[in-house]
Amino acid sequence: MLTLLDELNPEQRLAVETIEGPLLILAGAGTGKTRAITYRMASLIASGVPAEAILAVTFTNKAAEEMRNRVSNLLLSAGILPAQPWLSTFHSLCARLLRREAAAAGLPRDFAIYDDDDQLAAVKLAMNKLQIEDDSLAPRIVLSRISYAKNHGQTAEQLRAEAFDQNGRRTADIFAAYEKLLHDSKALDFDDLLLRSARLLRESTPTRLKWQARFQYIHVDEYQDTNRVQYELMRLLAGPQQNVCVVGDEDQSIYRWRGADVSILLSFSKDFPAARIIRLERNYRSTQNILNAARAVVANNPERMEKSLNAEKGEGANLRYFEARDAQAEAEFVAGELEHILNDDPDQTCAVEYRTNFQSRAFEEVFRRRGLRYKLVGGFSFYNRAEVKDALAYVRLAMHPEDDISLLRVLNLPPRGIGKTTVDALRETARVDGTSLWAAIEKFISGASAGRAVTPLRTFREIVGKLQTALAEKEPPEFLRTVLEESGYMDMLKDRNSAEDVARMENLEELTRAVAESMEAGETFTDFLDAAALVSDADQFEDKPGATLITLHSTKGLEFDHVFLTGMEEGICPHSRSITEDKGIEEERRLMYVGMTRARQSLTMTRAVYRRIFGNEQQLRASLPSRFLAEIPSELVDTVRGSMAEIGETRRYEPDPEYSYSAEEFTRRVRGGQKSAAASAPRRPATQSSFGRPAAKRGADANPMLGRKVRHPSYGVGTIVGVEGEDEDRRVSVSFPGRGTKKFIERYAQLEQA
């Protein structure tokens, strides 16, 4: 075994050989934490500690299996018969403990364990027994509230006492019915596994002493991701010897929304005054410049344990930065860079990282057009996401009500009281009559025997009718917004307001932007729908991928040769939901740190200056660069040629720019590389129009430009209806028939007199 320990660096070896008492291995990104913890367990077994006396807890079955295999291989290579420590997730540990201590826990030994689907079914059954069919109480949201209450020590009675509205009281009633259903079914849910185990160890001294004697050495991986219940379990199992080894990195705590509490790691020395802290600071993954940049960002978090990462690979190249005109230009730049990398070496691993799922759409479309292979991790392909398919089903239904597949998808979505019995009756009527389901609905509504089912069916028919009218009268982006509003789909997501539902709303907003871009490119709405249908199957792009599209949360534990960290804008990274809260910003900063430290060879950061605004897709909103960019020392970053600004530069962009220029002309004008003829010409008197001759006054206070006909290269002929400011800062509002009113900065507008 000593030969094996020679393979460790001095800090790793010290961690392995520090056996007695509490130990915190503070392991920075890429420093070999899994190596340290597996060598430690193998070393303990080699020194004579029974394998069954060693416990290691981590957060995924995959991680536990990887550790198990590593320990076995280490023992084999040292000529020692493999033996297995107790390696598992927290939930698996608790399930095994409760099985063995069922009597002491007041449980039948053969109790059932309800998984996510079982728990959801139990909530639905509880609601059914209580005859609660309120659409505002979605079963999954109720389940989330029950889980939150249980993990914060709240009973159904306490939840009801604290409720301030009817939905709160109903949730408490469902909670009570759900708990009774579990009890009657002799079942525990995932939360119960942790909570009942902690209660048993806390309240039963014989049981606690028995298990403390069983586990002489306890290891907890990813300690920064523990919650309060898991922490209590560890303390209860540790016993007076306190032979607890925890491994973690406070800078990589990114799951606060799941209940993870980084303060548990930060207070380890306080909780265990005899604790020893060993820092692993030799990084084997990234270059020094990448590490220095990542550290400069995360160092702005006030509560952390200082450590320095030293790259074994050397200094490496500078990071790169590219500020694109818009999301399309950002995706085109990334695609071009990926093509160069993969043409030189197809075996290189590349990742395109982004904060929110909706960002993947622009990259997917550009990659497909350019034939660039990719796979999507941490989500579905944009057009294959449920909320996108739901919205497009409504669109198809407005076009063709006889589309049975689209109708069935959204008939009761959002829930509107159309149950299975009604749907089965519609199917049977359509089968017997040889008609569509839409015709069957019409027949039900006009019939006298439909009973209670008529009202929700009539409501659905009215919604589709409104959508058909909107389809005929409105431009596609505006029509799609009408779909989301009239169907009630967006209101459903807003009412639920979970993190997942916020992401779904962002995806639907991105869908409207995609429609607007398609129209601007000269495509018809039908062209767009055809393209969306044809790109929904991404299987051909997942074979031997050249690039990985991945959310920042999903990158944890992964690494790539080349990383593109995209969407570096305020409101995206950091996310808008976190900006107003210090703890939220700190977690966003840690998320940034995780994304940066995935890179082995190169790290490129990008952002788009303009993104379309949901609600007015013809308007473009200028963003501010992410505050995290300004936290990176400029000497560590090279700005890519063609970027609109240097890193950390907060350039003032107009909120609604004229968008008809070519990319080159737009960049030249915004960056001021050359002065346009209008800008370099002498300033005109305020009474002279921009379009060649003075305009006739329409009144004592009227601007002479008002009422003038002008021509725009994209929107055609329009009438000036508003003028603000003077000289170079002057803005004009132009009304275009069928296109609405557009506001331009005059000197950029390319307006000509009609």
C-alpha positions, -999 to +999 in steps of 0.1 A: +000+000+000+029+023+006+038+020-030+004+032-039+006+062-016+038+072-035+014+081-064-002+108-043+011+144-040+021+155-004-013+171+004-033+141-008-010+117+011-014+138+043-052+135+039-050+098+035-027+093+065-047+116+088-069+089+103-081+099+137-105+127+145-125+151+123-110+161+090-120+185+063-104+180+029-109+213+012-105+202-024-105+229-051-117+221-087-096+195-105-074+187-074-082+150-072-107+148-043-121+115-054-086+101-056-079+113-021-111+098-005-108+064-023-071+061-014-080+069+022-106+041+023-083+016+007-055+026+031-078+020+061-087-015+048-050-022+041-041-012+077-066-037+091-098-017+096-128-040+086-144-027+054-179-029+070-167-003+096-161+023+069-190+044+056-188+067+026-218+088+016-222+107-017-251+122-037-255+099-067-254+062-073-230+067-101-205+084-078-209+057-052-203+030-079-172+048-092-157+050-057-165+013-051-146+003-082-117+025-074-113+011-039-114-025-053-088-018-080-065-001-055-067-031-031-061-055-060-031-036-072-017-037-037-022-075-035-050-072-010-082-092-013-109-066-023-134-057+004-163-033+002-169-004+025-205+008+030-208+031+000-241+046-009-262+077-012-279+093+019-313+078+008-299+043+003-281+044+036-313+054+054-334+028+036-310+001+048-309+014+083-347+016+086-351-019+072-327-033+099-343-011+127-379-013+115-392-023+149-374+005+168-386+029+141-422+017+144-423+005+109-431-028+092-399-044+079-414-047+045-424-010+042-427+003+006-406+032-007-425+056-030-405+071-058-413+104-075-441+089-097-456+071-067-456+103-046-473+122-074-499+095-078-504+096-040-510+133-041-535+130-069-553+102-050-554+124-019-569+152-039-595+129-054-605+116-020-609+152-008-628+161-040-604+189-047-603+196-085-591+232-084-569+239-114-548+263-094-536+234-073-514+214-096-504+180-079-467+185-086-467+219-069-486+205-040-461+177-037-432+203-037-449+222-009-454+191+012-417+181+007-406+216+018-428+215+049-416+180+059-379+190+055-386+221+077-402+201+105-438+213+097-468+191+102-500+194+083-516+210+113-489+236+115-491+242+078-528+248+081-524+272+110-500+293+091-520+293+058-533+327+047-555+317+018-578+289+007-551+272-014-528+271+016-555+255+037-563+230+009-526+221+006-525+214+043-556+191+040-540+173+011-508+170+031-527+153+060-545+130+035-512+122+018-496+112+051-525+090+060-524+074+026-487+066+031-493+053+066-522+031+055-501+018+026-471+011+049-450+033+027-423+060+031-414+087+005-379+099-001-381+127+025-394+102+051-363+080+046-340+108+059-364+123+084-374+090+101-338+078+102-327+111+119-356+109+144-348+073+152-311+080+159-320+111+178-347+095+201-334+059+205-302+058+224-296+021+220-301+024+182-278+054+180-250+037+200-253+005+180-248+024+147-221+046+161-202+015+171-208+000+136-192+029+117-157+037+130-148+059+100-173+081+082-167+099+049-190+124+032-183+135-004-195+167-019-200+181+017-209+215+004-241+201-010-255+187+023-287+200+038-296+202+074-312+168+077-282+151+061-259+170+084-278+159+114-276+123+103-238+126+100-235+141+135-257+114+150-237+086+134-203+101+142-202+092+179-177+104+205-147+094+184-157+119+156-137+101+130-154+120+103-138+129+070-157+153+048-146+164+013-159+195-004-153+229-019-175+259-008-168+275-042-187+248-059-219+249-038-245+255-065-276+237-053-292+261-028-325+257-046-324+220-036-318+227+000-280+226+000-265+249+027-229+260+021-227+273+057-225+237+069-191+233+053-180+268+064-188+260+100-170+226+101-142+238+124-168+254+147-189+222+148-158+201+153-132+222+173-106+194+170-109+194+132-079+194+109-082+211+075-061+200+046-063+220+014-058+203-020-045+231-042-027+213-070-049+214-101-044+188-127-071+199-151-068+236-162-041+261-170-030+287-145-046+316-164-080+298-163-076+292-126-065+328-118-095+342-137-120+318-119-104+326-086-107+364-093-144+360-097-152+337-068-130+357-045-157+384-044-179+361-023-175+372+013-180+339+030-154+313+018-123+295+029-093+309+011-073+286-011-050+290-041-051+266-071-018+259-087-019+244-122+004+215-130-001+223-167+016+257-165+004+292-174-014+284-207-030+309-231-052+338-221-089+335-219-108+350-249-138+373-250-163+381-278-191+406-276-216+398-304-243+420-319-271+395-310-278+359-300-276+348-337-241+364-341-230+349-308-240+314-320-224+320-354-191+330-337-191+299-314-199+276-343-171+290-364-146+286-335-158+250-330-153+242-366-117+253-365-110+233-333-127+201-346-113+203-381-078+204-365-085+175-341-119+158-341-111+141-308-111+173-289-139+177-264-158+210-265-186+224-244-210+253-250-222+263-215-252+285-208-271+296-177-307+289-189-322+263-212-337+288-236-303+299-247-297+266-265-322+274-293-299+298-312-270+274-310-290+244-320-303+262-351-269+275-362-252+242-355-278+223-376-276+247-405-238+244-405-238+206-401-219+208-368-225+177-347-236+182-311-254+166-282-276+183-256-271+176-219-293+188-191-324+192-212-344+184-243-337+198-277-354+232-278-382+222-301-387+190-283-394+206-249-429+199-236-440+236-233-427+244-268-446+214-283-477+224-263-476+260-277-471+247-312-500+223-308-523+252-301-510+269-332-517+239-354-551+236-338-559+272-348-549+263-383-566+229-385-591+221-357-595+186-371-559+178-360-568+151-335-532+147-321-528+184-314-563+186-299-557+157-275-524+172-264-540+205-252-576+197-247-572+198-209-539+218-208-540+239-187-565+218-167-600+230-174-621+201-161-622+178-191-616+144-176-608+110-190-645+100-192-653+129-214-623+123-236-632+086-240-668+096-249-654+120-276-632+093-290-661+069-292-684+095-309-657+104-334-651+066-341-688+059-346-695+090-368-662+087-387-654+123-379-627+143-361-627+149-324-634+186-331-666+175-348-674+153-318-670+183-295-694+203-317-719+174-314-715+172-276-721+210-272-752+210-295-766+179-278-789+180-248-774+150-229-739+161-224-744+173-188-715+187-168-690+181-196-705+208-218-692+239-200-654+231-202-658+219-238-676+251-248-648+271-231-622+251-251-641+257-284-643+294-276-605+295-270-598+279-303-622+303-320-604+333-306-571+318-318-585+313-353-595+350-354-561+361-341-543+340-367-561+358-394-556+393-380-522+393-363-485+390-372-471+356-362-451+367-331-482+386-318-504+357-326-481+333-307-483+356-277-521+355-280-519+317-280-500+318-247-524+343-231-558+331-244-550+294-237-542+302-201-508+284-205-487+313-194-509+321-164-506+285-153-468+287-153-469+321-135-493+308-108-471+278-101-439+299-102-415+271-095-379+273-108-389+248-135-419+268-145-398+300-148-375+281-171-406+270-192-417+306-194-383+316-206-384+289-233-418+302-245-406+337-247-376+324-267-401+307-290-418+340-298-383+355-305-376+326-328-408+333-348-399+370-351-364+362-364-379+338-389-403+365-402-374+390-404-355+365-425-383+364-450-398+331-440-436+325-438-451+312-406-457+278-423-420+277-431-412+282-395-436+255-383-422+231-409-387+237-397-396+233-361-412+199-368-383+187-389-356+196-363-374+181-333-355+148-337-318+154-328-307+118-329-285+122-359-265+148-341-259+128-310-237+101-326-200+109-320-208+145-310-183+173-319-197+197-292-218+195-261-246+220-253-249+220-216-264+241-187-239+254-161-256+233-134-251+202-155-214+207-159-206+199-123-181+170-122-174+172-159-144+186-179-137+196-215-107+206-236-124+238-248-152+256-231-174+285-244-192+303-216-220+321-233-247+347-224-225+367-201-251+394-195-269+408-165-302+391-161-289+359-177-256+352-158-263+363-131-299+353-135-325+380-131-341+360-102-309+362-082-299+398-088-318+413-059-305+389-032-269+388-019-270+350-013-284+346-048-256+366-064-230+346-044-244+313-057-245+327-093-208+336-088-200+300-077-219+288-107-197+309-129-166+295-111-178+259-118-184+267-155-149+283-159-130+255-141-145+228-165-120+240-191-087+221-196-070+240-225-091+271-235-119+292-221-139+316-243-165+339-229-192+355-251-222+377-248-249+392-270-255+430-268-291+428-280-318+403-274-354+405-285-380+416-260-409+392-253-441+411-260-426+432-288-403+409-308-395+437-332-379+456-304-344+449-292-332+454-257-296+463-250-280+444-221-253+452-197-223+429-196-223+405-167-208+419-136-186+388-134-167+399-165-155+430-148-142+409-119-117+391-142-083+410-145-081+423-180-045+411-185-058+375-184-082+380-213-077+387-250-106+403-269-113+384-301-111+404-334-146+415-344-158+419-308-179+450-302-162+459-270-133+449-247-140+427-217-152+446-187-162+476-208-197+488-201-204+506-234-236+525-237-259+510-264-292+523-275-321+503-262-338+499-295-312+502-323-319+504-360-314+468-371-312+469-409-274+474-412-251+446-421-232+433-391-200+451-403-217+484-407-235+481-374-203+474-356-185+502-373-212+527-364-217+516-328-180+514-321-173+547-338-146+532-360-155+557-387-178+586-387-207+583-410-214+611-435-243+623-414-222+624-382-193+642-398-214+668-416-219+702-400-248+703-376-280+714-393-302+741-379-330+726-359-355+738-384-341+717-413-351+682-419-326+653-423-341+644-457-328+672-479-352+701-476-370+720-449-404+707-441-435+729-440-446+740-406-479+726-394-483+749-365-464+773-342-450+744-321-450+716-346-417+700-356-411+705-393-404+668-397-438+656-385-460+642-413-431+636-437-431+604-458-399+584-455-386+551-469-369+525-448-350+496-464-368+469-444-402+484-435-410+504-466-427+537-467-439+553-435-449+586-419-429+604-392-452+608-363-428+618-335-395+636-331-374+637-299-342+656-292-320+675-316-290+671-338-270+639-334-292+627-305-325+632-325-348+602-326-378+598-349-408+576-346-422+564-380-455+547-385-454+519-412-487+505-425-492+470-412-459+471-393-466+495-364-446+524-352-408+521-351-384+544-332-350+552-348-319+571-339-319+594-370-282+593-378-283+555-379-317+550-395-310+549-433-343+568-439-348+584-472-375+608-483-403+590-501 
